[in-house]
Amino acid sequence: MERELLESELLFKGVVFDVVRDRLREPHGTEITREIVTHAGGAGTLPLFEDGRVALVRQYRHPTKLELLEIPAGKLEPGESPEECAAREVEQEIGWLPGKMQLLADFYSTPGFCGERLYVYLATELTPSQQSLDHDEFVEVVYLPLEEAIAAALRNEFADSKTIIALLLAKHVGPAGI
């Protein structure tokens, strides 16, 4: 027996996400209520250059009240694939075009209350392009040797989960020679 959706109510419609309240019947008959953040999903990329450096962006994240060092990433646009989104964000945020994209992971950011699914890629064979930030984006591009960035992740120096995941997986599933 599956869970039965009894009622779904839109509580909030926002620019980035919506909030709904679902009432469900569990397989054993109990009714439960869950508030859920719905989100289109997002994609991010760890750009890896031939010299072994990676590019990250430092930007202010208001929910944390901090500037965080992260991989370039953004929200999926309607009809856009995760890979297209990830490549678009690399060009927009750091001004480089990925030649090759390799999926490192896809996961739910906070599955207890949010349906946001994130896709994380490794980008190689990068060629220069033009940075074109959105009107409300202010980022500083930071270049670090991959090994140094991985060591910082292992020392718990990053607060962003997609960046930690990208760094730790790049060493293990990335192209030979990393």
Wavefront OBJ file of the C-alpha trace (Angstrom):
o trace
v 0.000 0.000 0.000
v 1.299 3.449 -0.906
v 0.958 6.761 0.851
v -2.168 8.574 -0.238
v -2.117 12.336 -0.754
v -5.342 13.601 0.817
v -4.822 17.337 0.437
v -2.166 19.775 -0.769
v -2.333 23.472 0.040
v -0.034 26.189 -1.323
v 1.044 28.263 1.683
v 3.602 30.525 0.005
v 4.617 31.237 -3.594
v 8.039 32.786 -3.896
v 10.607 33.698 -6.513
v 13.038 30.901 -5.611
v 10.799 28.362 -3.868
v 7.227 27.629 -2.786
v 5.915 26.114 0.437
v 3.070 23.590 0.463
v 1.307 21.711 3.242
v 0.426 18.108 2.372
v -1.895 15.866 4.317
v -1.134 12.176 3.735
v -2.431 8.795 4.784
v 0.402 6.447 5.678
v 0.273 2.789 4.527
v -0.807 1.704 8.021
v -3.687 4.257 8.027
v -2.301 7.136 10.110
v -2.830 10.638 8.732
v 0.147 13.006 8.831
v 0.808 16.593 7.785
v 4.057 17.832 6.249
v 5.160 21.314 5.203
v 7.424 21.058 2.172
v 9.660 23.540 0.395
v 9.401 22.954 -3.345
v 12.317 24.081 -5.500
v 13.216 23.617 -9.170
v 16.610 22.175 -8.240
v 20.063 23.391 -9.011
v 23.416 22.498 -10.444
v 26.980 23.389 -9.627
v 30.380 22.762 -11.097
v 33.901 22.364 -9.813
v 36.006 23.932 -12.598
v 39.382 22.168 -12.759
v 42.146 23.777 -14.795
v 45.053 21.947 -16.467
v 47.489 23.318 -13.870
v 45.545 21.592 -11.064
v 43.785 24.681 -9.721
v 40.049 24.923 -9.148
v 37.899 28.044 -9.276
v 35.499 28.839 -6.455
v 33.355 31.888 -5.823
v 33.074 33.826 -2.606
v 29.620 35.328 -2.186
v 27.320 36.582 0.533
v 24.513 34.174 1.446
v 21.884 36.061 3.402
v 20.287 33.043 5.165
v 23.672 32.326 6.797
v 24.680 36.005 7.172
v 28.104 34.923 5.866
v 30.263 35.111 2.787
v 30.776 31.511 1.692
v 33.344 29.983 -0.623
v 31.455 27.753 -3.068
v 31.537 26.109 -6.456
v 29.750 28.131 -9.166
v 26.108 27.061 -9.031
v 22.578 28.158 -9.731
v 18.922 27.272 -10.023
v 17.612 25.195 -12.912
v 15.632 27.262 -15.399
v 12.448 25.802 -16.951
v 13.371 23.261 -19.638
v 17.072 23.384 -18.788
v 19.020 20.206 -18.064
v 21.232 20.066 -14.968
v 24.350 19.897 -17.175
v 23.264 22.977 -19.152
v 22.620 24.852 -15.908
v 25.994 23.866 -14.466
v 27.874 24.950 -17.610
v 25.911 28.231 -17.785
v 26.794 29.064 -14.192
v 30.524 28.447 -14.760
v 30.525 30.923 -17.634
v 28.357 33.487 -15.834
v 30.153 33.396 -12.500
v 33.816 32.867 -13.406
v 34.018 33.645 -17.140
v 35.155 30.247 -18.445
v 33.456 27.756 -20.795
v 33.650 24.068 -19.842
v 34.784 21.726 -22.609
v 33.990 18.519 -20.702
v 31.453 17.991 -17.936
v 31.409 14.920 -15.707
v 28.610 14.283 -13.218
v 30.053 13.733 -9.746
v 26.807 13.386 -7.774
v 23.148 14.223 -7.567
v 21.451 14.455 -4.195
v 18.721 16.133 -2.164
v 19.982 19.121 -0.198
v 17.704 18.707 2.844
v 15.224 15.870 2.234
v 13.484 16.219 5.598
v 11.552 19.278 4.417
v 12.774 20.281 0.957
v 12.555 18.657 -2.476
v 15.556 20.551 -3.910
v 17.750 18.181 -5.913
v 21.295 19.288 -6.655
v 23.587 18.057 -9.419
v 27.339 18.528 -9.065
v 29.752 18.318 -11.999
v 33.471 18.426 -12.647
v 34.382 20.718 -15.559
v 37.624 20.358 -17.483
v 39.036 21.613 -20.797
v 38.087 25.158 -19.843
v 38.425 28.018 -22.312
v 38.232 31.739 -21.490
v 34.914 33.497 -22.003
v 33.192 36.472 -20.398
v 31.852 36.702 -16.860
v 28.220 37.907 -16.922
v 26.848 38.105 -13.409
v 23.148 38.577 -12.714
v 22.153 42.063 -11.516
v 22.028 40.843 -7.906
v 25.196 38.711 -7.960
v 28.432 39.922 -6.427
v 31.176 37.302 -6.406
v 34.912 37.114 -5.974
v 36.587 34.343 -7.975
v 39.143 32.424 -5.887
v 41.641 30.006 -7.454
v 43.136 27.261 -5.278
v 45.160 24.138 -5.991
v 42.748 21.194 -5.917
v 44.767 19.411 -3.222
v 44.707 22.531 -1.035
v 40.931 22.883 -1.481
v 40.387 19.198 -0.610
v 42.569 19.569 2.500
v 40.520 22.630 3.540
v 37.303 20.609 3.108
v 38.742 17.844 5.290
v 39.581 20.473 7.937
v 35.913 21.575 7.896
v 36.734 24.988 6.409
v 33.811 24.993 3.952
v 30.214 25.511 5.069
v 28.539 24.705 1.749
v 27.518 21.062 1.257
v 27.621 20.998 -2.553
v 31.165 22.351 -2.498
v 32.319 19.791 0.060
v 30.740 16.985 -1.974
v 32.301 18.218 -5.224
v 35.778 18.509 -3.723
v 35.747 15.149 -1.973
v 34.381 13.302 -4.999
v 36.568 15.023 -7.611
v 39.661 13.236 -6.349
v 37.985 9.825 -6.516
v 35.790 9.903 -9.591
v 37.341 12.642 -11.675
v 39.494 12.151 -14.756
v 42.689 10.127 -14.386
v 45.635 12.109 -13.161
v 43.879 14.351 -10.665
l 1 2 3 4 5 6 7 8 9 10 11 12 13 14 15 16 17 18 19 20 21 22 23 24 25 26 27 28 29 30 31 32 33 34 35 36 37 38 39 40 41 42 43 44 45 46 47 48 49 50 51 52 53 54 55 56 57 58 59 60 61 62 63 64 65 66 67 68 69 70 71 72 73 74 75 76 77 78 79 80 81 82 83 84 85 86 87 88 89 90 91 92 93 94 95 96 97 98 99 100 101 102 103 104 105 106 107 108 109 110 111 112 113 114 115 116 117 118 119 120 121 122 123 124 125 126 127 128 129 130 131 132 133 134 135 136 137 138 139 140 141 142 143 144 145 146 147 148 149 150 151 152 153 154 155 156 157 158 159 160 161 162 163 164 165 166 167 168 169 170 171 172 173 174 175 176 177 178
